[in-house]
Amino acid sequence: MGTAGYDLVVVANRLPVDVTLGEDGEPTWTRSPGGLVTALEPVMQNADGAWVGWGGSPDLELDPFDADGMRLVPVPLSERELEDYYEGFSNDTLWPLYHDVIEPPQFHRQWWESYRKVNWRFATAAAEQAAHGATVWVHDYQLQLVPAMLRQLRADVRIGYFHHIPFPALEIFAQLPWRKQVVEGLLGADLIGFQRAGDASNFVRVVRRFTDLTTRGQVVTITKHGKVERHVRAAAFPISIDSKKFDALARTPEVQQRAKEIRTELGDPKVLLLGCDRLDYTKGIRHRIKAYGELLEDERLSVADTTLVQIASPSRENVGAYQQLRDDVELLVGRINGDYGELGHAAIHYMHHSYPMEEMAALYLAADVMLVTALRDGMNLVAKEYVAARSDDRGCLVLSEFTGAADELTGAILVNPHDIAGLKDAITYAVHLDPREARKRMRRLRKRVLENDVALWSESFLAVLTAVPVRGESGTTT
Ligand code: G6P
């Protein structure tokens, strides 16, 4: 950047890397996990931009530095703030509330105070990095107050906000004691992006209910002293993956070879089922495993020719609901393996770790049936990765209706994961799917995923955002 700051500033809870301090006091970093990183990295590498976020360890006070072709600006968080802002308000209040209260959200005033304080810190850091008239793109539920705070600090910048997770129905959102403050925080943005059209309309309903502002369609008019000040637009921008990169990776001889090895290592099952999620109660892992266990019990499937690989990557391990989920899943897996497994034929291969992209691509290629059974999910990028990996047009995707991806991926076998009988039928249908029908479905899925990739997602969001006039430009502000 010049002395004047960056033209594009991304603000997200996490930096795209995990930072630790080396013995010499210099930062060393490794890539950090998460869908957001996958989605935004290519955008940032193509722009001269700065990324403001937390480095992944507590109490890390670091100057901005360059990594992976990006300017990274670490925001420090103390142990206490991690408990209150991150594990508490973000992941034990907002996360369950926004995912249809699958788990009961906890409301604590102290967590809210920390959320406000930390959001202010992110807003200040972004304000320091942005050039005059810059575009600032704020991400996700951890930072919903940043748009209004940033506007207060820097009236000259364009502010976009993208909500990666679902936005709940009014009747659920209404539970939040700080609902008005959260809505006002978001309305600091010029453009608010959601995964699905339904999320955007939920938001507009919430605006109508908890503010006096007028709305027309998905546009909210902000007035000050009776005069129109600006407009805020809410719209759907379904996120995607770097589909071509994933497709190319899955075509490499190394990945193809590894896919064969995986099947051999698993004892060459006739049918390989795969589940792959962050270990989160929104993902419907219990429902999926229960359905699979019952299929073995009913003898509609047998371990002699079927196996399920379930990858559950560790996530938010200090939050009670996640610890409970791990216990539940591991008990269930142990029971099913005990009841139905045989020497050389495990019913379920369960792994509680995360894997590099190459291994994921090989697993996708090896799997006959991919099970995505989330109870609620903003988008679900695993479903899109599976499709992008299948350049052989084989394989079959069983996909929950409650994912954002289901709006787009209509070639999948859509399921309601709450309906265990229906889920069992869908898995059986997928296992026995006629290869011609499978190919037809996969071609349709691939067309969609390859066309609508992450580059298109960010380009379309930024195109709408940069069309917003900022203060000082001709014909502005009304
Ligand atoms: C979801 C959220 C992201 C988050 C990711 C990983 O995809 O939308 O904002 O980064 O989960 O969760 P974590 O709590 O580890 O950042």
Residues whose N, C-alpha, C, O or C-beta is under 5 A from the ligand:
A	BS01	G6P	G34 G35 D140 H164 I165
